[in-house]
Amino acid sequence: MRIFAGVEAALLGQSGHLFAWAPVFLGIGVGAYFALPFEPGFAVLAACAASGVICTGVAVALRGAFSPLVWAVALVCLGLCLAAFRAHLVQAPVLDWRYYGAVQGRIVGIDRSATDALRLTLADVQLENTTPDRTPGKVRVALHGEQGFITPAPGMVVMMTAHLSPPSGPVEPGGFDFQRHAWFMGIGAVGYTRTPVLTVRPRAGGDRVFAFRMSLSEAIQSRMVPDVAGVAAAITTGDRSGLDQTTTEALRASNLAHLLAISGLHMGLLAGVVFAAVRLVLTLVPPVALRLSAKKVAAVVALVAAAAYLLLSGGSVATQRAFVMAAVALCAILLDRRALSLRAVAMAALIILVLRPEALLGPGFQMSFAATTGLVAVFSLIRDKGWTLGPRRLRSTAALVVSSAVAGLATAPYAAAHFNVVAHYGLPANLLAMPIMGLIVAPAAVAAACLAPLGLEGVGLWAMEQGLRAILTVAGYVAALDGAQGHLPSPPKLFLPVFTLGMLWVILWQGRMRWLGFGGVLLAIVLWAKTDRPVILIADSGGIVGVMTPGGRALSKARGQGFVALNWLENDGDGGTQAAAAARWHDDLAIPILHLTGKSAVAAQQTCASDLILVTNQPLGRELPCDVYDPDRLRETGAIALHPLPGGTWQKKTAREVSGRRMWNSADLRWRQ
């Protein structure tokens, strides 16, 4: 009984602070769905939904100290069902074979690939000799070779001869699952073309917003030098097709790459500039200021401006998340509530999870809410304790320093876990760049938009260019410093959930028991420190093999399979190139492994020792005494990781085992309900 009494007293002590836990438990349910090794059927989902509804009813009727525990169970059940509903809602045909032939479609997206190739996303796709029920709704094609015949434009219907394949699975067991990512984006095939893209129709109608965005991007880029122009277009319209690799890498190395994503920073700066400007103008007009609440009118105008920015920037998931957070803060002003509070952050997280539960898995969602939660928690503590940030004249500068430090520390674990990179000089780079972004670039962009109807937008664009040039100078200088970047191996899957729950416990729980959350943080760090990378990695195509050596991972090929190779090296915490890793490969590796590519090499291999691991990118077609991994076997397993066991045997882990059989990777599970 003492235990129940203790729990009851602890829960009563959280009165008034429990709402912030709602997105946490809803997120646990969403995460549970994606962590399942199988696709839950209708019976399982119905039982889960019924449990959620029953628990909701019990929690409403109970109205006691223990009702939050029942609410927690209800939210977990509803989160799982919500994620499953979303996964079924977005399902569309996925190509389940390799295709080569004519491809026709309407351009609905233009960006660049990791290799800096222009890339088109096509809708209303038509494939040669393929029925509509087997044709993907969207395909994404990278353009290689000479492409000087047309300039791709929004809504244009184009035709090409392309190689297409299904979205690829993880490059290693437990790695990033592009198949799942593509499923929720509606992309059913990816590929490339080396032939010129031809125009079928200049414009197929619709896509007016996209066309306006791209025309605005073109207008901005035509008035600035190329490196600055690409950044300007990215932060105003979301168009990254003008960004070059050098600029992108400099921004990443200096921890300023977040400036490229239209997220909370840009939306907050825009809304803040508009809010402050409107409020200032209204207060300068006494008759208006005496009759209207300048603060609330400014909040309405800022909300409209934020909505326009959402539409203008293309409405990506990150921008939608940023708009929701800005809208919650502005609506709080209209309702005479605190604009920045943990309740407001929780409301924004709930809205995002309900609309797009898959966003929970993305680094954008995690880093955005980590930074926002950390900032709100720290500044709420400063406000509640009555602390000051130094003399009045220096408070703005001190607040900027504190904000940059808190946001950097809050997002660093997530950036390291997702991208395997630590920017050692990220804090000073942000301290130099952020004032320029907030005081010059954002106001100049707003001024350019306001002056555009008068034909004077050039004034704002000029100021914007000068600010961005200064930011890129900072990025280039910091990126060139010795040791600007550090590299870390990928953490285990449990790291982020355990770390996040530990930090949330520290921030959200009231009372001395909050410090128990640091136990979860410490456990997460220990889990990461004890992670062992696989000794052998085999690509799902059989096209490349990686073997861990004392000097780092040795790769079997210096060229080809570049995406897989670089991901393996990044996950190892190795910042080297594929060519450098291939130089470590030699015939006398301590591990008996042979990688064969090409039909002639495979045909010449007539026998092998029983302890040999043989990997080929061509079907073997015959039995051999060694352990063979050819495309026929890898098609069933996906990428493979091998860990050594005592006695010279190997522990095998496959990507399919880790990912499970889900709708996005198993054709027989689609359209079954």
VENKAVEN-V912324 format. One record per residue. N is the residue number from 1. PSI is psi in whole degrees, -180 to 180 (NA if undefined). D_FIRST is the distance of its C-alpha to the first C-alpha in Angstrom with 2 decimals. Layout:
BEGIN
N;PSI;D_FIRST  N;PSI;D_FIRST
END
This chain:
BEGIN
1;-33;0.00  2;-35;3.79  3;-47;5.32  4;-39;5.20  5;-40;6.17  6;-43;8.54  7;-43;9.93  8;-44;10.51  9;-39;12.25  10;-42;14.20  11;-38;15.40  12;-32;16.43  13;-14;18.36  14;7;20.34  15;131;21.64  16;-6;25.35  17;10;25.35  18;-21;23.84  19;-34;27.17  20;-19;28.45  21;-13;25.95  22;-50;27.53  23;-23;30.49  24;-49;28.36  25;-33;26.47  26;-41;29.70  27;-34;31.44  28;-41;28.97  29;-43;29.91  30;-46;33.58  31;-36;33.41  32;-39;31.77  33;-47;34.78  34;-21;37.29  35;-13;35.55  36;140;35.75  37;5;38.42  38;162;39.59  39;115;40.44  40;136;37.89  41;-178;39.70  42;-40;39.62  43;-43;37.07  44;-45;34.57  45;-38;35.15  46;-42;34.99  47;-39;31.62  48;-43;30.34  49;-42;31.85  50;-40;30.43  51;-41;26.91  52;-42;27.50  53;-44;28.85  54;-45;26.09  55;-36;23.38  56;-45;25.52  57;-41;25.71  58;-42;21.99  59;-40;21.44  60;-41;24.18  61;-31;22.90  62;-51;19.21  63;36;20.10  64;-170;16.59  65;-28;14.73  66;-3;14.04  67;-34;17.72  68;-32;18.96  69;-38;17.24  70;-40;19.08  71;-39;22.16  72;-45;22.03  73;-42;22.21  74;-44;24.96  75;-38;26.94  76;-46;26.87  77;-45;28.20  78;-34;30.76  79;-41;31.87  80;-45;32.68  81;-37;34.62  82;-45;36.35  83;-41;37.65  84;-42;38.84  85;-44;40.61  86;-42;42.34  87;-38;43.46  88;-32;45.03  89;-36;46.50  90;1;48.54  91;140;49.78  92;163;53.53  93;141;56.06  94;132;55.93  95;130;59.02  96;25;58.48  97;166;61.76  98;130;64.00  99;138;66.48  100;122;69.80  101;-162;71.99  102;138;72.50  103;129;69.58  104;141;69.91  105;171;67.40  106;131;66.82  107;120;65.67  108;1;62.29  109;140;61.32  110;123;63.22  111;-164;61.74  112;147;62.32  113;178;60.99  114;-22;59.79  115;14;63.42  116;18;64.69  117;141;66.27  118;139;66.43  119;134;64.06  120;137;64.24  121;125;61.58  122;138;63.31  123;175;62.25  124;50;64.20  125;143;64.99  126;128;67.77  127;146;68.28  128;130;71.40  129;34;71.25  130;127;67.56  131;155;66.34  132;-34;64.19  133;-13;61.13  134;0;61.22  135;127;62.15  136;148;59.42  137;-37;58.82  138;147;59.17  139;154;60.65  140;124;60.91  141;126;64.18  142;139;65.23  143;116;68.93  144;166;70.90  145;-168;74.61  146;125;77.11  147;52;75.73  148;8;78.38  149;-37;79.31  150;161;76.75  151;112;74.17  152;137;70.95  153;152;69.98  154;137;67.14  155;-10;67.83  156;135;70.72  157;123;71.08  158;163;72.01  159;146;73.00  160;167;72.92  161;118;72.98  162;156;69.63  163;125;67.53  164;151;64.10  165;165;61.14  166;152;57.54  167;135;55.07  168;153;54.25  169;-172;50.94  170;143;49.24  171;-15;51.76  172;157;49.34  173;127;46.11  174;-1;43.30  175;-178;45.84  176;130;46.39  177;94;46.80  178;-29;49.87  179;-45;49.91  180;-42;46.63  181;-46;47.90  182;-35;51.18  183;-46;49.51  184;-17;47.83  185;-9;51.09  186;13;53.01  187;119;55.29  188;-3;56.35  189;150;58.89  190;157;60.01  191;-157;63.30  192;163;66.47  193;145;70.13  194;4;73.17  195;156;75.58  196;143;76.35  197;131;74.26  198;148;76.49  199;128;76.15  200;-49;76.12  201;135;75.60  202;-37;75.31  203;132;72.57  204;12;70.78  205;164;69.45  206;-169;65.93  207;34;64.06  208;-39;65.45  209;-45;62.57  210;-44;62.78  211;-40;66.56  212;-42;66.27  213;-48;63.80  214;-35;66.15  215;-38;69.20  216;-42;67.46  217;-43;66.48  218;-39;70.10  219;-41;71.37  220;-45;69.10  221;-28;70.03  222;-14;73.73  223;4;73.64  224;162;71.92  225;153;72.55  226;-48;70.83  227;-40;67.98  228;-38;66.92  229;-40;67.62  230;-40;65.17  231;-42;62.33  232;-44;63.38  233;-38;63.39  234;-42;59.99  235;-13;58.22  236;-40;60.00  237;-7;60.32  238;5;58.09  239;113;61.22  240;8;61.01  241;-17;64.17  242;-1;66.12  243;135;63.95  244;162;65.50  245;-36;63.68  246;-46;64.80  247;-44;63.25  248;-44;60.02  249;-39;59.69  250;-41;60.43  251;-37;57.73  252;-44;55.20  253;-26;56.16  254;8;55.78  255;32;52.43  256;9;54.20  257;-22;54.05  258;-18;51.35  259;-21;54.25  260;-26;55.67  261;125;52.69  262;96;52.66  263;-149;49.03  264;-38;47.03  265;-53;49.54  266;-44;52.58  267;-41;50.98  268;-42;49.51  269;-45;52.88  270;-52;54.77  271;-39;52.51  272;-43;52.45  273;-46;56.24  274;-45;56.90  275;-49;54.37  276;-41;55.90  277;-46;59.46  278;-43;59.08  279;-40;57.29  280;-44;60.04  281;-43;62.80  282;-38;61.35  283;-19;60.91  284;-6;64.60  285;92;65.63  286;-45;64.87  287;-37;65.54  288;-43;63.02  289;-31;60.47  290;-23;60.58  291;-23;60.04  292;155;57.58  293;104;54.42  294;-35;55.84  295;-44;52.38  296;-37;51.43  297;-42;54.86  298;-37;54.68  299;-39;51.27  300;-46;52.83  301;-41;55.84  302;-37;53.71  303;-42;51.63  304;-42;54.89  305;-41;56.17  306;-40;53.02  307;-39;53.37  308;-39;57.02  309;-38;56.16  310;-46;53.67  311;-43;56.48  312;-36;59.08  313;-1;57.11  314;-9;56.58  315;41;52.95  316;170;51.44  317;-44;47.69  318;-39;47.49  319;-38;49.56  320;-43;47.53  321;-44;44.36  322;-40;46.16  323;-42;47.45  324;-44;44.05  325;-42;42.69  326;-41;45.79  327;-40;45.65  328;-43;42.05  329;-42;43.05  330;-38;46.22  331;-33;44.54  332;-37;42.03  333;-42;45.14  334;-29;46.44  335;12;43.19  336;39;43.14  337;168;40.08  338;129;39.77  339;-35;41.85  340;108;39.89  341;163;36.10  342;-29;33.28  343;-40;32.91  344;-42;36.59  345;-41;36.24  346;-41;33.29  347;-43;35.44  348;-42;38.33  349;-40;36.28  350;-45;34.97  351;-45;38.56  352;-44;39.88  353;-33;37.26  354;-42;37.95  355;-42;41.71  356;78;41.96  357;-27;38.81  358;-17;40.98  359;-24;41.49  360;-33;38.09  361;-12;39.79  362;148;42.73  363;-29;43.28  364;-49;44.45  365;-48;41.17  366;-46;39.13  367;-37;41.48  368;-48;42.05  369;-27;38.43  370;-46;37.68  371;-45;40.52  372;-45;39.68  373;-43;35.98  374;-43;36.94  375;-46;39.67  376;-42;37.63  377;-44;34.77  378;-47;37.27  379;-27;39.46  380;-39;36.56  381;-43;35.41  382;-43;39.02  383;-46;39.28  384;-34;36.03  385;-10;36.86  386;22;40.39  387;154;41.97  388;153;45.55  389;53;47.31  390;-169;50.31  391;154;53.41  392;-41;53.88  393;-23;56.71  394;1;54.69  395;-38;51.41  396;-43;52.43  397;-43;53.35  398;-40;50.18  399;-37;48.07  400;-42;49.99  401;-46;49.35  402;-43;45.61  403;-46;45.48  404;-41;47.42  405;-45;45.35  406;-47;41.97  407;-40;43.18  408;-44;44.77  409;-37;41.75  410;-36;39.43  411;-17;41.74  412;-46;43.02  413;-36;40.33  414;-40;40.90  415;-42;44.67  416;-40;44.65  417;-38;42.48  418;-37;44.65  419;-4;48.07  420;24;47.89  421;140;49.70  422;122;49.00  423;105;51.49  424;-28;51.83  425;27;53.76  426;-38;51.88  427;-53;50.68  428;-34;54.19  429;-43;55.61  430;-35;53.19  431;-31;53.84  432;-38;57.52  433;-36;57.33  434;-41;54.70  435;-37;56.69  436;-42;59.67  437;-44;57.66  438;-34;56.22  439;-20;59.30  440;-58;62.12  441;-52;61.30  442;-49;58.92  443;-36;61.04  444;-38;64.19  445;-42;62.82  446;-41;61.99  447;-41;65.44  448;-41;67.12  449;-40;65.44  450;-33;66.48  451;-11;70.03  452;-43;70.58  453;-23;72.00  454;-1;74.62  455;17;75.48  456;20;74.30  457;-18;71.28  458;-29;73.12  459;-49;72.27  460;-40;68.52  461;-35;68.94  462;-46;71.02  463;-39;68.37  464;-41;65.70  465;-42;67.84  466;-41;68.24  467;-45;64.49  468;-34;63.75  469;-40;66.57  470;-40;64.97  471;-43;61.57  472;-31;63.26  473;-44;65.10  474;-46;61.82  475;-45;60.42  476;-40;63.55  477;-47;63.67  478;-42;60.03  479;-27;60.23  480;-9;63.32  481;147;61.67  482;133;61.12  483;26;57.58  484;-32;56.76  485;141;54.52  486;155;52.17  487;138;51.00  488;147;47.66  489;158;46.75  490;140;44.47  491;167;40.74  492;164;38.64  493;-30;37.18  494;-14;33.65  495;-55;34.83  496;-45;34.99  497;-45;31.67  498;-45;29.75  499;-45;31.80  500;-46;31.52  501;-36;27.74  502;-46;27.51  503;-37;29.94  504;-37;28.40  505;-43;25.03  506;-40;27.03  507;-41;28.91  508;-32;26.50  509;140;23.17  510;131;23.11  511;178;22.13  512;-24;22.30  513;-11;20.22  514;-29;23.32  515;-13;25.12  516;-23;22.99  517;-28;25.26  518;-19;28.12  519;-41;26.55  520;-39;27.29  521;-44;30.74  522;-41;31.45  523;-42;30.42  524;-42;32.78  525;-41;35.57  526;-42;35.17  527;-42;35.35  528;-43;38.56  529;-29;40.04  530;9;39.65  531;132;41.23  532;130;44.34  533;148;47.04  534;143;48.72  535;-39;51.86  536;134;53.70  537;135;53.48  538;125;55.55  539;153;56.22  540;-14;55.76  541;-11;59.52  542;9;60.51  543;-14;62.51  544;150;61.04  545;144;59.17  546;132;57.40  547;127;56.99  548;129;55.11  549;169;57.43  550;-26;57.18  551;6;58.98  552;177;56.81  553;131;56.82  554;131;60.23  555;145;61.19  556;-10;63.74  557;140;65.49  558;-19;66.71  559;156;67.08  560;152;65.54  561;37;61.91  562;-38;61.42  563;-45;58.23  564;-47;56.52  565;-47;57.98  566;-35;56.95  567;-41;53.40  568;-47;53.13  569;-42;54.49  570;-42;52.19  571;-25;49.15  572;-13;50.41  573;26;50.63  574;118;54.40  575;12;56.43  576;-179;59.68  577;167;61.91  578;-38;62.40  579;-41;65.86  580;-39;64.55  581;-34;61.92  582;-27;64.63  583;-17;66.75  584;-13;64.17  585;128;64.81  586;169;67.35  587;-21;68.41  588;40;67.09  589;148;63.39  590;-20;61.27  591;129;59.74  592;94;62.07  593;142;61.93  594;129;64.72  595;121;64.75  596;135;67.60  597;142;68.56  598;148;71.37  599;-39;72.91  600;-41;75.60  601;-39;73.25  602;-42;70.98  603;-30;74.02  604;-16;75.35  605;97;72.19  606;-26;73.14  607;172;70.85  608;158;68.13  609;153;66.37  610;-26;63.25  611;3;61.10  612;142;62.32  613;116;60.21  614;124;62.61  615;130;61.83  616;156;64.32  617;12;64.60  618;144;66.84  619;134;66.09  620;-43;67.17  621;9;68.25  622;162;68.41  623;135;66.36  624;154;66.27  625;-16;64.66  626;175;62.70  627;108;59.45  628;134;60.79  629;99;59.14  630;174;61.49  631;-34;61.00  632;-41;60.48  633;-41;57.52  634;-24;56.14  635;-29;56.27  636;-28;53.50  637;-26;51.41  638;-165;51.99  639;151;52.04  640;140;51.13  641;135;49.58  642;130;50.22  643;137;48.43  644;144;50.05  645;160;48.53  646;144;49.74  647;9;52.87  648;10;54.51  649;174;52.45  650;140;50.76  651;121;47.36  652;133;48.18  653;127;46.11  654;155;47.61  655;-36;47.14  656;-38;46.71  657;-43;43.86  658;-44;41.99  659;-27;42.84  660;180;42.37  661;104;44.36  662;169;44.09  663;-37;46.39  664;-10;48.01  665;4;49.08  666;111;49.67  667;-31;52.40  668;-10;51.36  669;-7;48.04  670;144;49.77  671;29;50.59  672;-22;48.86  673;NA;46.89
END
